[in-house]
């Protein structure tokens, strides 16, 4: 037979079991467990970051694709002013570089040496630019056929296959202002002041022909890069023309006729 004291004792025992143990100092310590972060939350964070990176990459790729697909200015045709100018002016410039290098190496006049150096450096850089265009346009570096067929309007010089205009020089010069082979031979035979004067005369006429070609192209081209180059040629050679006229006058010499 169970006594009431037995039940009370059992309740007291259970009560003592349920109560937390007192901490030091008499206070009751409350034990809290650190919440465990669900594993799926980390995957969500990583997934969101990856998605953001992919979206940025996709945006950049879309912009690059649009820039590549943007047709921009049309590629000039083989018979265009732009292609004809780049092909013929490259040849025209290279003769100027040849004459300038000769004068730089053989003249003893500092002003002539400096002018020749400036002309050769500027025109070599411009030749590189024009040949680069021709490569991008899938065109040959030199014209197939006669020179100057692209410059045929009134006031232009069409040569050997062109329809209008007059030749700039006699003796077989292929383009406006260019020296003939006999003139180049004479230049190489001179020295001293005679060399200086003849170089100035040939280069002045050469510049006059070159600026005529550049002006025609500037007036008839719609390609920004070509217009920028022709404007640069007009500015730099215009300044050099004035300088050469002054240097000739100082030596009591006159320019060669042009055309």
PLY file of the C-alpha trace (Angstrom):
ply
format ascii 1.0
element vertex 259
property float x
property float y
property float z
element edge 258
property int vertex1
property int vertex2
end_header
0.00 0.00 0.00
1.41 3.31 -1.05
1.44 6.18 1.41
0.76 9.82 0.55
4.27 10.63 1.52
5.51 8.39 -1.23
3.65 10.46 -3.90
4.81 13.71 -2.45
8.33 12.46 -2.37
8.15 11.47 -6.00
6.77 14.93 -6.97
9.51 16.66 -5.03
12.06 14.48 -6.77
10.62 15.33 -10.20
10.56 19.05 -9.29
14.15 18.96 -8.23
15.06 17.22 -11.47
13.30 19.86 -13.64
14.85 22.92 -11.95
18.15 24.22 -13.30
21.17 24.03 -11.08
22.05 27.28 -9.39
25.18 28.98 -10.70
27.95 30.26 -8.54
26.89 33.23 -6.41
23.37 31.93 -6.02
21.96 33.01 -9.40
20.36 30.65 -11.81
22.28 30.20 -15.13
20.13 30.26 -18.23
21.56 27.97 -20.89
20.88 29.17 -24.42
21.78 27.22 -27.50
23.23 29.09 -30.62
20.78 28.76 -33.44
22.00 26.59 -36.28
21.88 28.40 -39.68
20.22 26.21 -42.28
22.60 24.88 -44.95
20.26 25.98 -47.75
20.79 29.69 -46.87
24.44 29.48 -47.83
23.53 28.02 -51.19
21.07 30.85 -51.77
23.77 33.47 -51.05
26.32 31.78 -53.30
23.72 31.35 -56.01
22.71 35.02 -55.89
26.35 36.14 -56.13
26.97 33.83 -59.09
23.85 35.10 -60.82
24.97 38.71 -60.33
28.37 37.94 -61.90
26.70 36.19 -64.81
24.36 39.13 -65.38
27.27 41.59 -65.41
29.18 39.37 -67.83
26.15 38.99 -70.06
25.65 42.77 -70.13
29.28 43.39 -71.07
29.10 40.70 -73.73
25.94 42.20 -75.17
27.55 45.65 -75.35
30.66 44.26 -77.03
28.56 42.33 -79.51
26.55 45.41 -80.35
29.73 47.44 -80.88
31.13 44.75 -83.19
27.89 44.46 -85.09
27.59 48.23 -85.50
28.33 48.68 -89.18
29.73 52.20 -88.76
30.99 53.94 -91.89
30.75 51.84 -95.04
34.00 50.33 -96.34
35.15 52.34 -99.37
34.96 50.66 -102.76
38.00 50.00 -104.92
37.16 52.93 -107.21
36.34 55.36 -104.39
38.10 58.63 -103.68
39.29 57.25 -100.32
40.99 54.17 -101.76
42.44 56.08 -104.72
43.78 58.79 -102.45
45.38 56.32 -100.02
47.03 54.35 -102.82
48.31 57.31 -104.85
49.23 59.60 -101.97
51.33 56.81 -100.46
53.39 56.72 -103.65
53.48 60.52 -103.77
54.64 60.72 -100.14
57.34 58.09 -100.58
59.04 60.15 -103.29
59.04 63.13 -100.93
60.61 60.93 -98.24
63.31 59.84 -100.70
64.16 63.43 -101.65
64.06 64.61 -98.05
66.37 61.84 -96.84
68.86 62.67 -99.57
68.87 66.36 -98.67
69.13 65.61 -94.94
72.16 63.41 -95.50
73.95 65.59 -98.07
73.14 69.21 -97.26
75.41 71.15 -94.91
72.76 73.77 -94.10
71.04 73.27 -90.70
67.75 74.81 -91.88
67.62 72.40 -94.84
68.58 69.44 -92.63
65.78 70.24 -90.19
63.17 70.80 -92.90
64.13 67.57 -94.64
63.96 65.63 -91.37
60.52 67.03 -90.56
59.15 66.21 -94.01
60.48 62.65 -94.01
59.24 61.91 -90.47
55.75 63.32 -91.04
55.16 61.71 -94.40
56.50 58.30 -93.38
53.96 58.24 -90.53
51.18 59.25 -92.89
52.15 56.54 -95.38
51.86 53.97 -92.58
48.39 55.23 -91.75
47.18 55.05 -95.36
48.60 51.57 -95.90
46.84 50.48 -92.72
43.53 51.71 -94.11
44.08 49.82 -97.34
44.72 46.63 -95.41
41.52 47.10 -93.39
39.60 47.84 -96.59
41.02 44.71 -98.28
42.55 46.82 -101.05
46.03 46.57 -102.61
48.65 49.05 -101.49
49.12 50.32 -105.03
46.53 51.03 -107.67
45.99 48.43 -110.35
46.20 50.51 -113.49
46.83 54.22 -114.04
47.29 56.74 -111.26
44.84 59.50 -110.45
41.70 58.09 -112.04
39.83 58.92 -108.81
40.46 62.64 -109.22
38.58 63.53 -112.37
36.34 66.49 -111.70
37.00 69.96 -113.05
40.27 71.30 -111.71
41.62 67.82 -110.94
44.47 66.07 -112.69
43.53 62.81 -114.36
46.49 60.83 -115.66
46.95 57.97 -118.08
43.39 56.82 -118.15
41.76 59.76 -116.41
39.20 61.73 -118.36
39.95 65.34 -117.53
42.66 67.65 -116.30
46.20 68.37 -117.35
49.51 66.82 -116.44
51.31 68.66 -113.65
54.80 68.20 -115.02
56.48 67.20 -118.21
58.90 64.32 -118.66
56.76 61.52 -117.30
55.94 62.51 -113.71
53.06 60.22 -112.71
51.22 62.55 -110.33
50.86 66.27 -109.55
54.12 67.86 -108.45
56.21 64.70 -108.53
59.78 64.80 -109.80
60.82 62.92 -112.91
63.67 60.43 -112.95
65.92 62.95 -114.67
65.14 65.55 -111.99
65.96 63.07 -109.23
69.24 62.24 -110.95
70.09 65.94 -111.13
69.32 66.35 -107.42
71.74 63.55 -106.56
74.47 65.16 -108.65
74.44 68.51 -106.82
76.07 69.71 -103.63
76.33 72.84 -101.51
73.90 75.68 -102.18
72.93 74.23 -105.56
71.66 71.13 -103.78
69.75 73.25 -101.25
68.08 75.36 -103.93
67.13 72.46 -106.18
65.80 70.44 -103.25
63.63 73.40 -102.18
62.34 73.85 -105.75
61.47 70.18 -106.20
59.91 69.82 -102.75
57.91 73.02 -103.07
56.37 71.84 -106.32
55.86 68.40 -104.78
53.95 69.95 -101.87
51.80 71.99 -104.24
50.77 68.81 -106.02
50.20 66.97 -102.76
48.02 69.68 -101.25
45.93 69.73 -104.42
45.29 65.99 -104.03
44.57 66.40 -100.31
42.15 69.28 -100.91
40.23 67.30 -103.52
39.92 64.35 -101.13
38.89 66.55 -98.22
36.14 68.05 -100.38
34.84 64.71 -101.71
35.28 62.20 -98.88
32.78 61.49 -96.12
35.13 59.21 -94.13
36.15 60.99 -90.89
39.65 59.45 -90.68
40.43 60.37 -94.28
39.17 63.90 -93.82
41.24 64.27 -90.66
44.41 63.16 -92.44
43.86 65.40 -95.45
43.24 68.34 -93.13
46.52 67.57 -91.37
48.34 67.42 -94.72
46.88 70.74 -95.79
47.94 72.37 -92.52
51.47 70.97 -92.29
52.38 71.26 -95.95
50.82 74.70 -96.19
53.21 75.86 -93.47
56.17 74.15 -95.17
55.29 75.74 -98.52
55.58 79.20 -96.95
58.90 78.27 -95.33
60.35 76.93 -98.61
59.28 80.04 -100.47
61.10 82.13 -97.88
64.25 79.96 -98.04
64.30 80.23 -101.83
63.88 84.00 -101.67
66.80 84.23 -99.24
68.95 82.48 -101.84
67.73 84.60 -104.72
65.95 81.63 -106.34
62.41 81.23 -107.67
60.00 78.27 -107.49
59.59 75.85 -110.39
56.37 76.31 -112.38
53.31 74.36 -111.26
51.59 72.59 -112.78
0 1
1 2
2 3
3 4
4 5
5 6
6 7
7 8
8 9
9 10
10 11
11 12
12 13
13 14
14 15
15 16
16 17
17 18
18 19
19 20
20 21
21 22
22 23
23 24
24 25
25 26
26 27
27 28
28 29
29 30
30 31
31 32
32 33
33 34
34 35
35 36
36 37
37 38
38 39
39 40
40 41
41 42
42 43
43 44
44 45
45 46
46 47
47 48
48 49
49 50
50 51
51 52
52 53
53 54
54 55
55 56
56 57
57 58
58 59
59 60
60 61
61 62
62 63
63 64
64 65
65 66
66 67
67 68
68 69
69 70
70 71
71 72
72 73
73 74
74 75
75 76
76 77
77 78
78 79
79 80
80 81
81 82
82 83
83 84
84 85
85 86
86 87
87 88
88 89
89 90
90 91
91 92
92 93
93 94
94 95
95 96
96 97
97 98
98 99
99 100
100 101
101 102
102 103
103 104
104 105
105 106
106 107
107 108
108 109
109 110
110 111
111 112
112 113
113 114
114 115
115 116
116 117
117 118
118 119
119 120
120 121
121 122
122 123
123 124
124 125
125 126
126 127
127 128
128 129
129 130
130 131
131 132
132 133
133 134
134 135
135 136
136 137
137 138
138 139
139 140
140 141
141 142
142 143
143 144
144 145
145 146
146 147
147 148
148 149
149 150
150 151
151 152
152 153
153 154
154 155
155 156
156 157
157 158
158 159
159 160
160 161
161 162
162 163
163 164
164 165
165 166
166 167
167 168
168 169
169 170
170 171
171 172
172 173
173 174
174 175
175 176
176 177
177 178
178 179
179 180
180 181
181 182
182 183
183 184
184 185
185 186
186 187
187 188
188 189
189 190
190 191
191 192
192 193
193 194
194 195
195 196
196 197
197 198
198 199
199 200
200 201
201 202
202 203
203 204
204 205
205 206
206 207
207 208
208 209
209 210
210 211
211 212
212 213
213 214
214 215
215 216
216 217
217 218
218 219
219 220
220 221
221 222
222 223
223 224
224 225
225 226
226 227
227 228
228 229
229 230
230 231
231 232
232 233
233 234
234 235
235 236
236 237
237 238
238 239
239 240
240 241
241 242
242 243
243 244
244 245
245 246
246 247
247 248
248 249
249 250
250 251
251 252
252 253
253 254
254 255
255 256
256 257
257 258
